[in-house]
């Protein structure tokens, strides 16, 4: 019994050191997500001839491990967080190799491992936060350990991940990893010669994606010349946003969820605008803005290289997802199947983003650290 009391006491001590602004902001997002999946889920389920609350039930089930991962990771010591992230990174890479070898192709892509009645898992979703932590570890070590080639190793890992993602193919996930690495190199004090290298890699990826991946080319062409292709979801989303009003039609009164196949994922912001109006939807945007600004403000005061770089990379990942999801809905960029953190439907995405915020909370806890790795 004594060990249990000690464990609880240690957890409570760690919990008290968490940044409450980020923690409460995350739970506000989770509540937003529950409301919106109740709004969007039944319409999409009806289109797919499923029970009305199919997506609602599954989202609530996935929330349990997502919240559990978040709360457990957030109170762990930094050494343990790094090791778990390294393990998740290796398992994710192996999962992506497995997907390419024996995965089932869906809509021209191999991205999921199917687990029967348990659904499916997308290994690349877990790769994103793990990649951010592992690369931060390498880059911080490069600053502190003489002759340690952390910059080169981070590019090697990026190349391996990029190759596997390109083979799936998943161009959006590749760009996400590119954004993470670019942010972390900037925070680590990127050597000048790497600036040109990273810019060249990004240009090469964009060009290759356009010419080699049909779905990328189609989406970009539709964005640049809407009259040349069918862009029903974007047009319907824009029409909904224009007519949303300040307070919307009210919960359950919207109709766009019955028209958009991706109303519960890529275009859930349109459902939010139609049913809850501009005021609550703008509130959702402000919560994301608060979390990102709060996170960057915290690492500004941090005295540990690893924490600064890792949290900066994770915040960049979250910001990139938010910008792409909302930008696609607003027709500011080509559509890309990227989830809105804690809002869009998706089991792998939920647990992955729970892991990401758990690491952010763990690395921004109030602790006195030397400017180093520990």
C-alpha positions in Angstrom: 0.0 0.0 0.0 2.9 2.3 0.7 4.1 2.1 -2.9 0.6 3.1 -4.2 0.5 6.1 -1.9 3.9 7.2 -3.0 2.9 6.7 -6.7 -0.2 8.8 -6.2 1.8 11.5 -4.4 4.4 11.6 -7.1 1.6 11.9 -9.8 -0.1 14.7 -7.9 3.2 16.6 -7.6 3.9 16.2 -11.3 0.3 17.2 -12.1 0.7 20.4 -10.1 3.8 21.3 -12.1 1.9 21.1 -15.5 1.0 24.2 -17.3 -2.7 24.6 -16.6 -3.3 26.9 -19.6 -2.3 24.2 -22.1 -4.0 21.5 -20.1 -7.3 23.3 -19.9 -7.1 24.5 -23.5 -6.7 20.9 -24.6 -9.8 19.7 -22.7 -11.7 22.6 -24.2 -10.7 21.3 -27.7 -11.8 17.8 -26.7 -15.2 19.1 -25.6 -15.5 21.1 -28.9 -14.7 17.9 -30.8 -17.3 15.9 -28.9 -20.0 18.5 -29.8 -19.0 18.6 -33.4 -18.8 14.8 -34.0 -22.3 14.7 -32.5 -23.3 17.3 -35.1 -21.5 15.9 -38.1 -21.3 12.1 -37.4 -25.0 11.1 -37.9 -25.2 12.8 -41.4 -22.1 11.0 -42.7 -23.2 7.7 -41.1 -26.6 8.0 -42.9 -24.8 8.5 -46.2 -22.8 5.4 -45.6 -25.8 3.3 -44.5 -24.4 2.9 -40.9 -26.2 3.4 -37.6 -26.8 7.0 -36.8 -24.2 7.2 -34.0 -21.6 5.0 -35.5 -18.9 7.7 -35.8 -19.9 9.2 -32.5 -19.5 6.0 -30.5 -16.1 5.2 -32.2 -14.8 8.7 -31.5 -15.8 8.5 -27.9 -14.0 5.1 -27.7 -10.9 6.5 -29.2 -10.9 9.4 -26.8 -10.3 7.1 -23.9 -6.8 6.0 -24.9 -6.1 9.5 -26.3 -6.8 11.1 -22.9 -5.0 8.3 -21.1 -1.9 8.7 -23.2 -1.9 12.5 -22.7 -2.3 12.3 -18.9 0.3 9.5 -18.5 3.0 11.0 -20.8 2.6 14.5 -19.3 3.9 13.5 -15.8 6.8 11.3 -16.9 10.5 12.3 -16.5 12.2 13.7 -19.5 14.4 10.7 -20.0 11.4 8.4 -20.1 9.6 10.7 -22.5 12.5 10.6 -24.9 12.8 6.8 -24.7 9.1 6.3 -25.3 9.3 8.6 -28.3 12.2 6.7 -29.7 10.3 3.4 -29.3 7.2 4.9 -30.9 9.4 6.1 -33.8 10.9 2.7 -34.4 7.5 0.9 -34.2 5.9 3.5 -36.5 8.7 2.9 -39.1 8.3 -0.8 -38.9 4.5 -0.4 -39.3 5.0 1.8 -42.4 7.3 -0.9 -43.9 4.6 -3.5 -43.0 1.9 -1.4 -44.7 3.9 -1.1 -47.9 4.6 -4.9 -48.0 1.2 -6.3 -47.1 -1.2 -3.4 -46.6 -4.4 -3.1 -48.5 -4.6 -0.4 -51.1 -7.5 2.1 -50.6 -8.0 4.9 -53.1 -4.6 4.4 -54.5 -2.7 4.5 -51.2 -1.4 2.0 -48.6 -1.5 3.7 -45.2 -3.4 1.5 -42.9 -3.0 -1.7 -40.9 -6.4 -3.4 -40.5 -7.1 -5.0 -37.1 -10.5 -6.6 -37.9 -13.3 -5.5 -35.6 -10.9 -3.1 -33.8 -10.8 -1.0 -37.0 -7.5 0.2 -38.5 -4.4 2.0 -37.5 -2.3 4.5 -39.5 1.4 4.2 -38.4 2.4 7.5 -40.0 0.1 9.4 -37.6 2.3 8.3 -34.7 5.5 9.0 -36.7 4.9 12.8 -36.6 5.2 13.5 -32.9 7.9 10.8 -32.4 9.9 12.2 -35.3 9.8 15.7 -33.7 11.1 14.4 -30.3 13.8 12.1 -31.8 15.1 14.9 -34.1 15.1 17.3 -31.2 17.2 14.9 -29.2 19.7 14.6 -32.1 19.9 18.4 -32.7 20.2 19.2 -29.0 23.0 16.6 -28.7 24.8 18.1 -31.7 25.0 21.5 -29.8 26.3 19.9 -26.7 28.5 17.0 -27.7 31.6 17.6 -29.7 31.8 15.8 -33.1 28.3 14.4 -32.8 26.7 14.8 -36.2 23.1 15.4 -35.1 22.2 17.5 -38.1 23.3 14.8 -40.5 21.5 12.1 -38.6 18.3 14.1 -38.5 18.4 14.5 -42.3 19.0 10.7 -42.6 15.9 10.0 -40.5 14.0 12.5 -42.6 15.1 10.8 -45.8 14.0 7.4 -44.5 10.6 8.7 -43.4 10.2 10.7 -46.6 10.9 7.6 -48.8 8.4 5.4 -46.9 5.7 8.2 -47.1 6.3 8.8 -50.8 5.9 5.1 -51.4 2.4 5.0 -49.7 2.0 7.8 -51.1 1.2 10.5 -48.5 2.5 13.9 -49.7 0.7 15.8 -46.9 2.4 13.8 -44.2 5.8 14.4 -45.9 5.2 18.1 -45.9 4.3 17.9 -42.2 7.7 16.3 -41.4 9.4 18.9 -43.5 7.8 21.7 -41.5 8.8 20.0 -38.2 12.4 19.5 -39.3 12.6 23.1 -40.6 11.3 24.6 -37.4 13.6 22.4 -35.3 16.7 23.3 -37.4 15.8 27.0 -37.0 15.5 26.6 -33.2 18.8 24.7 -33.0 20.6 27.3 -34.9 20.7 25.9 -38.4 24.1 26.2 -40.3 23.8 28.3 -43.4 24.5 25.5 -45.9 21.5 23.6 -44.6 19.1 26.4 -45.4 19.7 25.9 -49.1 19.6 22.1 -48.8 16.2 22.2 -47.0 14.8 24.6 -49.5 16.0 22.4 -52.3 14.5 19.3 -50.8 11.1 21.1 -50.4 11.2 22.3 -54.0 12.1 18.8 -55.2 9.3 17.2 -53.1 6.7 19.7 -54.4 7.7 19.2 -58.0 7.9 15.4 -57.7 4.6 15.3 -55.9 2.9 17.2 -58.7 4.3 15.2 -61.6 4.4 11.7 -60.0 1.3 11.6 -57.8 -2.0 11.9 -59.7 -4.1 12.8 -56.7 -1.7 15.7 -55.8 -1.7 17.0 -59.4 -5.5 16.8 -59.5 -6.0 18.7 -56.3 -3.6 21.4 -57.2 -5.1 21.8 -60.7 -8.6 22.0 -59.2 -7.4 24.7 -56.8 -5.7 26.8 -59.5 -8.5 26.2 -62.1 -11.7 25.3 -60.4 -13.6 25.3 -63.7 -11.5 22.4 -65.0 -12.6 19.9 -62.4 -15.3 19.0 -59.9 -14.7 20.7 -56.5 -18.1 20.1 -54.9 -17.0 19.8 -51.3 -15.0 23.0 -51.4 -17.8 25.0 -53.1 -20.4 23.6 -50.7 -18.2 24.4 -47.7 -17.6 28.0 -48.9 -21.3 28.5 -49.4 -22.0 27.2 -45.9 -19.4 29.5 -44.4 -20.9 32.5 -46.2 -24.4 31.8 -45.0 -23.5 30.7 -41.4 -24.4 33.9 -39.6 -23.2 34.9 -36.1 -24.9 32.1 -34.2 -25.7 29.5 -36.9 -28.8 27.4 -37.3 -28.5 25.6 -33.9 -27.2 22.2 -32.9 -28.5 19.4 -35.2 -30.2 21.9 -37.6 -27.5 22.0 -40.2 -27.8 20.2 -43.6 -24.3 20.4 -45.0 -23.3 17.3 -43.1 -25.7 15.3 -45.3 -24.0 16.7 -48.5 -20.3 16.5 -47.7 -18.7 13.0 -47.6 -15.9 14.3 -45.4 -18.0 16.5 -43.1 -16.7 14.6 -40.1 -13.0 14.9 -41.0 -11.6 17.4 -43.6 -14.6 19.8 -43.6 -15.8 19.6 -40.0 -15.2 23.4 -39.7 -18.1 23.9 -42.2 -20.4 21.9 -39.9 -19.3 24.0 -37.0 -20.0 27.3 -38.8 -23.4 26.2 -40.0 -24.7 24.9 -36.7 -22.9 27.1 -34.2 -22.2 30.2 -36.2 -19.2 32.5 -36.6 -18.9 33.3 -32.8 -18.3 29.7 -31.6 -16.2 28.8 -34.6 -14.0 31.8 -34.1 -13.8 30.7 -30.5 -12.4 27.4 -31.7 -9.8 29.2 -33.8 -8.9 31.3 -30.7 -8.3 28.2 -28.6 -5.9 26.8 -31.1 -4.2 30.2 -31.3 -3.9 30.4 -27.5 -2.4 26.9 -27.3 0.2 27.6 -29.9 1.2 31.0 -28.5 1.2 29.7 -25.0 3.5 26.9 -26.0 6.0 29.1 -27.8 5.9 31.6 -24.9 6.8 28.8 -22.5 9.8 27.5 -24.5 11.0 31.1 -24.8 11.6 30.9 -21.0 12.9 27.3 -21.1 16.6 26.7 -20.2 16.9 23.2 -21.8 17.9 22.9 -25.5 16.1 19.6 -25.9 12.8 20.9 -24.5 12.9 24.1 -26.6 13.5 22.2 -29.9 11.1 19.3 -29.2 8.2 21.5 -28.1 8.9 23.9 -31.0 8.7 21.0 -33.5 5.5 19.6 -31.9 3.8 23.0 -31.9 4.8 23.4 -35.6 3.2 20.0 -36.4 -0.1 21.1 -34.7 0.0 24.5 -36.3 0.6 23.0 -39.8 -2.3 20.6 -39.4 -4.6 23.5 -38.2 -3.6 25.8 -41.1 -3.9 23.1 -43.8 -7.3 21.8 -42.5 -8.8 25.3 -42.1 -7.1 26.6 -45.2 -8.6 23.8 -47.3 -12.1 24.5 -45.9 -11.7 28.2 -46.7 -10.4 27.4 -50.2 -7.1 29.1 -49.4 -5.0 26.1 -50.4 -5.6 22.8 -52.3 -7.6 20.2 -50.3 -5.5 17.7 -48.3 -6.8 15.0 -46.0 -5.4 16.4 -42.8 -7.3 16.2 -39.5 -8.1 19.1 -37.2 -6.5 18.1 -33.9 -9.0 16.7 -31.4 -11.9 17.9 -33.6 -11.9 15.7 -36.7 -12.9 12.0 -36.6 -10.1 9.5 -36.5 -8.7 7.0 -34.0 -5.0 7.1 -35.0 -5.2 10.9 -35.2 -6.7 11.3 -31.8 -4.3 9.1 -30.0 -1.3 10.6 -31.8 -2.3 14.2 -31.0 -2.9 13.0 -27.4 0.7 11.8 -27.4 1.9 15.1 -28.9 0.2 17.2 -26.3 1.3 14.8 -23.5 4.9 15.4 -24.6 4.4 19.2 -24.8 3.0 19.2 -21.2 5.8 17.0 -20.0 8.5 19.2 -21.5 7.0 22.5 -20.3 6.5 21.4 -16.7 8.0 23.7 -14.1 11.4 22.3 -13.5 14.9 23.6 -12.9 17.2 22.2 -15.6 20.7 23.1 -16.8 21.0 24.2 -20.4 21.4 20.7 -21.8 19.6 17.4 -22.4 18.6 16.4 -18.8 
